[in-house]
């Protein structure tokens, strides 16, 4: 059964994970987000109830 032969696919998977882990991931993590998190507590929003005309 050729599906059980890991010879070509294991090397491809290992190479792709190593490429992602050592090359692509550090480049992606070096970007700073546009909206950094703030330490301010959010203000509670005051909501008014909706007055339904048919009730």
C-alpha positions, 0 to 999 in steps of 0.5 A: 500500500503506497499510502503507508510509505512515509518516504516522500511525504514526511520529508516534505512535511518536515521541510515545510514546518521547519521553513515556517518555524524558522523563516516565516514565523519570526518575520510575521511576529516582528510586525507591530499591530496597528491598534495596540492594546490599551490599559484603559478600562472600557466605559460602560455604554448606557443603553436606552430601551427601545419603545415599540409602538405596537405594545 
